[in-house]
Amino acid sequence: MDDPLRTLVAIRATRVFAERPVPRRLVADLVDAARWTGSARNRQPWRFVSVTDPDLRRALARLGQYALPLATAPVALVLLSDSEAGHDTEFDLGRVCQTLVVAAHFAGLGSCPVSLYPEINAVEAAALTGHGHPWRAHHALALGWPGQRPRGRSAIPTGRKDLSDLFTER
């Protein structure tokens, strides 16, 4: 796609991954791009942990209601945030996660952002990646080469609300 806006709206979450490893260098390149995402007062209240160990990925997948893709993707990229960095920290993490999703897409990878809640799960996920207080892992990204999508209807709704339902001008 030559139109950047069409490319952005075409990116979808990938929940099925090919059994093919993702090179460490590629994951590092994605994180290198994401670290340039803007953050409030340039605090950069984030850390990243790439998890390829299957047992650890399965343990992380149990920490969120919709986190199963972490278990099946070749890489679970855990996004850690500093719980003492301020109220806009989670907004910053959302921005950095979206940068990772777009960078992964341009690298040919599929991704699926997941949330790790409630708070006790975020603390446990951080501990599983070797990080204690003040770090929390409220978010992670399943990364890998897209696999064959299952046939049939998805249980997840598709499409978007009409623009006229969401956007007004004054």
C-alpha positions in Angstrom: 0.0 0.0 0.0 1.3 3.4 -1.0 -1.2 5.4 1.0 0.1 5.6 4.7 -3.4 6.2 6.1 -4.8 3.2 4.3 -1.9 1.2 5.6 -2.6 2.3 9.2 -6.3 1.3 9.0 -5.4 -2.0 7.5 -3.3 -3.2 10.5 -5.2 -5.9 12.5 -4.3 -7.9 15.5 -2.7 -11.2 14.8 -3.7 -14.1 17.1 -2.4 -17.0 15.1 1.3 -17.3 14.5 3.5 -19.4 12.3 6.0 -21.8 14.1 8.9 -19.7 13.0 11.3 -17.9 15.3 11.7 -14.1 15.2 15.3 -13.0 15.1 16.5 -11.3 18.2 17.9 -8.5 16.1 14.5 -7.8 14.6 12.9 -7.6 18.1 15.7 -5.2 19.2 15.1 -3.1 16.1 11.4 -2.8 16.9 12.2 -1.7 20.5 14.8 0.7 19.2 12.2 2.3 17.0 9.6 2.4 19.8 11.9 4.0 22.3 11.7 7.2 20.2 8.0 7.4 20.9 7.2 10.7 22.6 6.5 10.6 26.3 5.3 13.2 28.8 8.2 15.4 29.8 10.4 12.9 28.0 10.4 10.6 31.1 10.4 7.4 29.0 8.8 5.5 31.9 9.1 2.1 30.1 11.3 -1.0 29.9 10.9 -3.9 27.5 11.6 -7.6 28.0 11.5 -10.1 25.1 10.3 -13.5 26.3 10.9 -16.5 24.1 10.9 -19.2 26.7 7.6 -21.2 26.1 7.0 -21.9 29.9 7.4 -18.2 30.7 5.2 -17.2 27.8 2.5 -19.6 29.1 2.8 -18.2 32.6 2.4 -14.6 31.3 -0.7 -15.7 29.2 -2.5 -16.7 32.4 -2.2 -13.2 33.7 -4.8 -11.5 31.5 -8.3 -12.3 30.4 -7.4 -12.1 26.7 -3.7 -12.8 26.9 -3.6 -16.3 25.3 -1.7 -15.1 22.2 1.3 -14.6 24.4 1.5 -18.4 24.8 1.3 -19.1 21.1 3.5 -16.4 19.7 7.2 -16.9 19.3 7.9 -13.7 21.3 6.0 -12.1 24.1 7.3 -8.5 24.4 6.5 -7.4 27.9 6.1 -3.6 28.4 7.0 -2.5 31.8 5.9 0.9 33.3 7.2 2.8 36.3 4.3 2.9 38.8 5.8 6.0 40.4 6.2 8.0 37.2 2.9 9.8 37.1 -0.7 9.6 35.9 0.2 9.9 32.2 2.5 6.8 32.3 -0.2 4.4 30.9 -1.0 6.9 28.1 2.7 6.8 27.3 2.7 3.0 27.3 -0.3 3.0 24.9 1.6 5.3 22.5 4.7 3.1 22.7 2.7 -0.1 22.2 1.0 1.4 19.0 4.5 2.3 17.7 5.5 -1.3 18.2 2.4 -2.6 16.4 3.1 -0.3 13.4 6.8 -1.1 13.3 6.1 -4.8 13.5 3.6 -4.5 10.6 6.2 -2.8 8.5 8.7 -5.5 9.4 6.3 -8.2 8.2 5.4 -9.4 11.7 2.0 -9.8 13.2 1.2 -8.5 16.7 -1.5 -8.6 19.3 -1.5 -6.2 22.2 -2.8 -7.7 25.5 -3.5 -6.3 28.9 -2.4 -7.9 32.2 -4.9 -7.0 34.9 -5.9 -6.8 37.7 -3.0 -5.0 39.4 -1.7 -8.2 41.1 -1.2 -9.7 37.6 0.8 -6.7 36.5 3.0 -7.1 39.6 3.4 -10.8 39.0 4.2 -10.3 35.3 6.9 -7.8 36.2 8.4 -10.3 38.7 8.4 -13.1 36.1 10.5 -10.8 33.9 12.9 -10.0 36.7 11.6 -6.6 37.7 10.3 -5.5 41.1 8.9 -2.3 42.5 8.3 0.2 41.0 7.9 -1.7 37.7 4.5 -3.1 36.6 3.7 -5.0 33.4 0.1 -4.0 32.5 0.7 -4.6 28.8 2.5 -7.1 26.5 2.6 -7.7 22.8 2.5 -11.1 21.1 4.9 -11.0 18.2 5.5 -13.4 15.3 5.1 -14.2 11.7 1.4 -14.4 10.9 0.1 -17.9 10.6 -2.8 -19.4 8.7 -6.0 -17.8 9.9 -8.7 -20.2 11.0 -11.7 -20.6 8.7 -15.2 -19.6 9.7 -16.6 -16.6 11.6 -14.5 -14.9 14.2 -15.9 -14.6 17.7 -14.5 -11.1 17.8 -16.6 -8.4 16.1 -15.2 -6.8 13.0 -15.6 -3.4 11.4 -15.9 0.0 13.1 -18.6 2.4 14.1 -19.5 4.9 11.5 -17.5 8.1 11.6 -20.6 10.1 12.0 -21.3 8.3 15.3 -17.9 9.3 16.7 -16.9 12.6 15.2 -18.4 16.1 15.5 -17.3 19.6 14.7 -18.1 22.8 16.5 
